[in-house]
């Protein structure tokens, strides 16, 4: 009886982790990185709790299959989030490089003509 309650608690916690992964994916898509990072850090304790429960819980084959299915979903979501972040990071790095090159060209050729006087005075 207690094993069944612990299994339900474990499934509830893993479901919370799965929902958190989906929330983080939405935050990343909306470029709300600060809240996504905060949420990622706050989930660490929940992962540790799940690990402790699993260590001492004896699962039936049916329970194990159900748990494995949920864990696969969580892994898939987490990997998707990681790939999205890596892609975004690569895009940001590319934009930074472009900006740095443009800045170097402007500094090398001093293209800011607004600060300099013109050679021809049209009014005269």
Order of alpha helices (4+ residues) and beta strands (2+ residues): alpha-alpha-alpha-alpha
